[in-house]
Amino acid sequence: MLFVPGDSERKLAKAETSHADALILDLEDSVAANRTAVARTMVLEYLQSRPDRSRQQLWVRINPLSTPAALLDMMVVAGRPDGLMVPKVDSASGVVKLSHMLDALEVRESVASGSIGILPVVTETPAAMFALGSYAGCTPRLTALTWGAEDLAAALGASTNRSVDGDYDDAYRLARTLCLTGAVAAGVQPIDTIWPNLSDEAGLQNDASIARQRGFTGKMAIHPAQVDVINRAFTPTDEEVAWSRRVIAVFDANPGLGTVALDGRMLDMPHLKQARRVLALAQTSPEAGS
């Protein structure tokens, strides 16, 4: 998911040529306060001029629901976005509130009922850290959960979210883990946060690979140059695909068995489930091994 400032024609044009699965048209942090009204109009026009979302979904990041700007941002509903990203959510109650707003706005704008999804950023306030288990069943609109480290650091009064070795400090590792587990518990996709260093491609590759290994299904990008790196990291390797096929084959050859042996390793149902997940991911990844 690639962030794009909603007030930049140049960046919007460049973003749509990327291989991002979704663009997040931003009305929040990347837009100056005196440009927000301009950005709303541009984003609405962009959405309305691109009704075909078969190649690339179009999401909009609105302002926090606690601000007056959020209500004004809702004008973009008329453009039928695939979903809204809402920042600084404290708990599932914020998602439910937004869902009710969308219920009414979809009727007003003749948009298909329930068609606009919701993606909350669920770790940007201290209170949010205690509510990551509250999202299950809150609304059918809930599509995914994602997390952020920058706003949380500011809220905690921290000078940095990194330890001396460059890794996330404890609070932010906890945020990442709780986002992952909270999303899976809610039955929605866990989406990893941004990699802020645009000049560190190796760091991005490593961070994205770790995210996939841990269970995240996608990652956010802040520049088109990051998209292909992220896509590669989330694409199963030829070796992973080959191994997964062998795991499935050995279980298929031994129906009724809950445990089988392969290359000296004992495999059970979790291994089979993971193998199927890898092959399903490979089928949606054009770079995956065949």
Secondary structure per residue as TSV (DSSP state, phi and psi in degrees):
chain	resnum	aa	ss	phi	psi
A	1	M	-	360.0	120.1
A	2	L	E	-105.3	121.9
A	3	F	E	-71.5	138.7
A	4	V	E	-138.2	125.6
A	5	P	E	-57.2	129.6
A	6	G	T	-72.9	-8.5
A	7	D	T	-108.5	15.5
A	8	S	-	-119.6	106.3
A	9	E	H	-61.2	-39.4
A	10	R	H	-63.6	-46.5
A	11	K	H	-71.4	-33.8
A	12	L	H	-64.3	-42.1
A	13	A	H	-65.7	-39.6
A	14	K	H	-69.5	-39.2
A	15	A	H	-63.5	-36.8
A	16	E	T	-72.0	-11.9
A	17	T	T	-90.9	-3.2
A	18	S	S	-78.9	172.1
A	19	H	-	-94.0	20.4
A	20	A	-	-65.7	138.7
A	21	D	S	-71.7	-26.0
A	22	A	E	-150.0	144.1
A	23	L	E	-101.9	140.2
A	24	I	E	-108.5	102.0
A	25	L	E	-76.6	115.0
A	26	D	E	-94.4	130.2
A	27	L	S	-113.0	3.0
A	28	E	S	-107.0	-108.2
A	29	D	T	-63.0	-32.2
A	30	S	T	-86.9	4.1
A	31	V	S	-117.3	126.3
A	32	A	-	-64.1	148.8
A	33	A	G	-56.2	-36.4
A	34	N	G	-80.2	1.0
A	35	R	G	-114.0	2.0
A	36	T	H	-63.3	-42.7
A	37	A	H	-63.3	-41.0
A	38	V	H	-61.9	-43.7
A	39	A	H	-62.0	-40.5
A	40	R	H	-59.4	-45.9
A	41	T	H	-64.4	-42.9
A	42	M	H	-64.1	-42.7
A	43	V	H	-65.0	-42.9
A	44	L	H	-61.6	-45.0
A	45	E	H	-63.8	-38.5
A	46	Y	H	-62.4	-45.9
A	47	L	H	-62.5	-45.6
A	48	Q	H	-66.8	-28.1
A	49	S	T	-86.6	-2.1
A	50	R	-	-132.7	70.1
A	51	P	-	-71.7	-22.4
A	52	D	-	-86.5	111.2
A	53	R	-	-111.0	21.0
A	54	S	S	-66.1	-30.2
A	55	R	S	-93.1	-34.3
A	56	Q	S	-149.3	118.8
A	57	Q	E	-72.0	154.0
A	58	L	E	-122.2	112.5
A	59	W	E	-109.4	163.1
A	60	V	E	-129.8	128.3
A	61	R	E	-90.2	116.6
A	62	I	-	-89.7	176.8
A	63	N	-	-81.6	163.0
A	64	P	-	-55.2	143.5
A	65	L	T	-63.3	-18.1
A	66	S	T	-78.2	-4.1
A	67	T	S	-109.2	151.0
A	68	P	H	-62.0	-26.5
A	69	A	H	-62.1	-29.7
A	70	A	H	-60.8	-41.6
A	71	L	H	-64.2	-40.4
A	72	L	H	-66.6	-34.5
A	73	D	H	-62.6	-24.0
A	74	M	G	-68.8	-4.5
A	75	M	G	-60.4	-22.2
A	76	V	G	-70.4	-12.8
A	77	V	G	-57.7	-31.6
A	78	A	G	-62.5	-19.7
A	79	G	G	-89.9	4.4
A	80	R	-	54.4	56.3
A	81	P	-	-63.4	153.7
A	82	D	S	-68.3	-25.6
A	83	G	E	-174.8	168.6
A	84	L	E	-116.9	131.5
A	85	M	E	-93.0	128.9
A	86	V	E	-118.7	121.7
A	87	P	-	-86.5	164.1
A	88	K	S	54.2	45.3
A	89	V	-	-84.5	130.9
A	90	D	-	-86.0	-30.8
A	91	S	S	-165.8	-179.3
A	92	A	H	-62.0	-22.5
A	93	S	H	-61.6	-32.6
A	94	G	H	-67.0	-37.6
A	95	V	H	-67.5	-40.8
A	96	V	H	-62.9	-41.5
A	97	K	H	-59.7	-46.9
A	98	L	H	-64.4	-37.8
A	99	S	H	-61.4	-42.1
A	100	H	H	-64.6	-39.5
A	101	M	H	-61.0	-43.1
A	102	L	H	-66.9	-34.4
A	103	D	H	-53.7	-46.2
A	104	A	H	-74.7	-41.8
A	105	L	H	-69.1	-34.9
A	106	E	H	-62.2	-38.6
A	107	V	H	-64.9	-46.2
A	108	R	H	-61.9	-38.5
A	109	E	T	-96.0	8.0
A	110	S	T	56.6	41.0
A	111	V	-	-98.2	141.5
A	112	A	-	-52.8	131.6
A	113	S	T	-60.9	128.5
A	114	G	T	77.2	7.9
A	115	S	-	-80.2	-17.8
A	116	I	S	-95.8	119.0
A	117	G	E	-81.8	171.9
A	118	I	E	-131.2	131.2
A	119	L	E	-126.0	100.8
A	120	P	E	-86.2	146.8
A	121	V	B	-92.9	112.9
A	122	V	-	-107.7	12.9
A	123	T	S	-135.3	22.8
A	124	E	S	-90.5	-5.5
A	125	T	S	-127.6	153.2
A	126	P	T	-57.4	-40.4
A	127	A	G	-62.4	-34.5
A	128	A	G	-62.2	-28.4
A	129	M	G	-64.8	-21.6
A	130	F	G	-97.0	7.2
A	131	A	-	-126.4	18.6
A	132	L	T	-71.5	-12.7
A	133	G	T	-95.7	10.2
A	134	S	S	-96.3	0.8
A	135	Y	-	-91.0	-16.0
A	136	A	T	-60.8	124.5
A	137	G	T	75.5	10.1
A	138	C	S	-72.1	-35.2
A	139	T	-	-167.7	143.0
A	140	P	T	-63.5	-15.9
A	141	R	T	-71.7	-21.6
A	142	L	B	-62.4	119.8
A	143	T	-	-105.3	-35.4
A	144	A	E	-164.6	167.9
A	145	L	E	-122.9	143.6
A	146	T	E	-136.0	171.0
A	147	W	-	-134.1	165.2
A	148	G	-	-143.2	144.9
A	149	A	S	-104.4	-24.4
A	150	E	H	-71.1	-50.7
A	151	D	H	-67.7	-33.5
A	152	L	H	-64.1	-41.4
A	153	A	H	-60.8	-43.6
A	154	A	H	-63.2	-41.0
A	155	A	H	-66.2	-34.0
A	156	L	H	-82.0	-9.1
A	157	G	T	79.0	20.1
A	158	A	-	-83.4	145.4
A	159	S	S	-80.9	-19.5
A	160	T	-	-156.7	157.3
A	161	N	S	-102.1	9.8
A	162	R	B	-115.2	148.3
A	163	S	-	-86.7	178.8
A	164	V	T	-64.4	-24.2
A	165	D	T	-86.7	3.1
A	166	G	S	91.6	-10.3
A	167	D	S	-82.2	164.4
A	168	Y	B	-61.4	142.7
A	169	D	-	-72.9	173.0
A	170	D	H	-55.6	-45.8
A	171	A	H	-60.9	-33.6
A	172	Y	H	-86.3	-29.8
A	173	R	H	-65.1	-38.1
A	174	L	H	-64.7	-42.1
A	175	A	H	-60.8	-43.1
A	176	R	H	-63.4	-43.8
A	177	T	H	-66.9	-43.4
A	178	L	H	-68.1	-34.6
A	179	C	H	-62.2	-46.0
A	180	L	H	-59.9	-52.2
A	181	T	H	-69.4	-35.9
A	182	G	H	-64.8	-39.4
A	183	A	H	-66.6	-46.0
A	184	V	H	-63.7	-39.8
A	185	A	H	-62.7	-32.2
A	186	A	H	-86.0	-5.5
A	187	G	T	74.7	28.0
A	188	V	S	-126.4	172.7
A	189	Q	E	-75.4	136.2
A	190	P	E	-90.9	122.8
A	191	I	E	-112.7	125.1
A	192	D	E	-76.1	158.5
A	193	T	-	-79.1	-180.0
A	194	I	-	-72.1	161.3
A	195	W	-	-107.6	112.7
A	196	P	-	-77.5	-18.4
A	197	N	-	-89.5	99.8
A	198	L	T	-67.3	-23.2
A	199	S	T	-88.5	-6.5
A	200	D	-	-107.1	80.2
A	201	E	H	-68.3	-37.0
A	202	A	H	-64.2	-40.3
A	203	G	H	-63.5	-40.8
A	204	L	H	-62.6	-45.6
A	205	Q	H	-58.5	-45.0
A	206	N	H	-65.8	-44.2
A	207	D	H	-64.3	-42.0
A	208	A	H	-68.5	-38.7
A	209	S	H	-63.8	-42.2
A	210	I	H	-62.1	-41.6
A	211	A	H	-60.3	-45.0
A	212	R	H	-65.8	-41.5
A	213	Q	H	-60.3	-32.9
A	214	R	H	-81.5	-17.0
A	215	G	T	126.0	-5.9
A	216	F	-	-65.7	146.2
A	217	T	-	-103.2	-4.2
A	218	G	E	-170.1	176.7
A	219	K	E	-148.8	149.4
A	220	M	-	-90.0	147.4
A	221	A	B	-124.2	153.5
A	222	I	S	-115.4	1.5
A	223	H	S	-152.4	143.1
A	224	P	H	-56.0	-29.2
A	225	A	H	-65.6	-18.9
A	226	Q	H	-84.5	-17.9
A	227	V	H	-63.3	-49.6
A	228	D	H	-66.0	-33.6
A	229	V	H	-62.9	-45.7
A	230	I	H	-64.8	-43.0
A	231	N	H	-60.1	-40.5
A	232	R	H	-63.6	-41.7
A	233	A	H	-65.0	-31.9
A	234	F	T	-94.2	7.0
A	235	T	S	-98.7	124.0
A	236	P	-	-58.0	141.8
A	237	T	-	-74.5	165.3
A	238	D	H	-56.8	-39.3
A	239	E	H	-65.7	-41.3
A	240	E	H	-64.0	-42.4
A	241	V	H	-64.2	-45.2
A	242	A	H	-62.6	-44.6
A	243	W	H	-63.4	-43.0
A	244	S	H	-62.3	-39.4
A	245	R	H	-64.1	-37.6
A	246	R	H	-68.5	-39.2
A	247	V	H	-61.4	-47.4
A	248	I	H	-63.9	-39.9
A	249	A	H	-63.2	-40.9
A	250	V	H	-70.5	-33.1
A	251	F	H	-70.5	-39.6
A	252	D	H	-63.0	-32.6
A	253	A	T	-78.1	-11.5
A	254	N	S	-130.2	64.2
A	255	P	T	-61.8	140.6
A	256	G	T	91.8	-11.8
A	257	L	-	-92.8	135.3
A	258	G	S	-90.3	-15.3
A	259	T	-	-137.0	132.4
A	260	V	E	-135.4	165.2
A	261	A	E	-111.1	141.9
A	262	L	E	-149.6	119.7
A	263	D	T	53.4	39.3
A	264	G	T	80.3	3.2
A	265	R	E	-107.1	140.4
A	266	M	E	-90.0	126.3
A	267	L	E	-117.4	142.8
A	268	D	-	-131.9	-164.9
A	269	M	H	-59.4	-39.0
A	270	P	H	-59.8	-35.1
A	271	H	H	-66.4	-38.8
A	272	L	H	-66.0	-42.2
A	273	K	H	-62.0	-43.2
A	274	Q	H	-65.8	-39.5
A	275	A	H	-61.9	-42.9
A	276	R	H	-64.8	-36.5
A	277	R	H	-64.9	-41.4
A	278	V	H	-62.5	-44.9
A	279	L	H	-67.3	-35.5
A	280	A	H	-64.5	-41.3
A	281	L	H	-65.1	-40.7
A	282	A	H	-61.5	-34.7
A	283	Q	H	-67.4	-24.4
A	284	T	T	-98.0	1.1
A	285	S	-	-112.6	109.9
A	286	P	T	-64.0	-20.1
A	287	E	T	-90.7	-3.0
A	288	A	S	-70.2	157.3
A	289	G	-	-66.1	154.3
A	290	S	-	-125.2	360.0
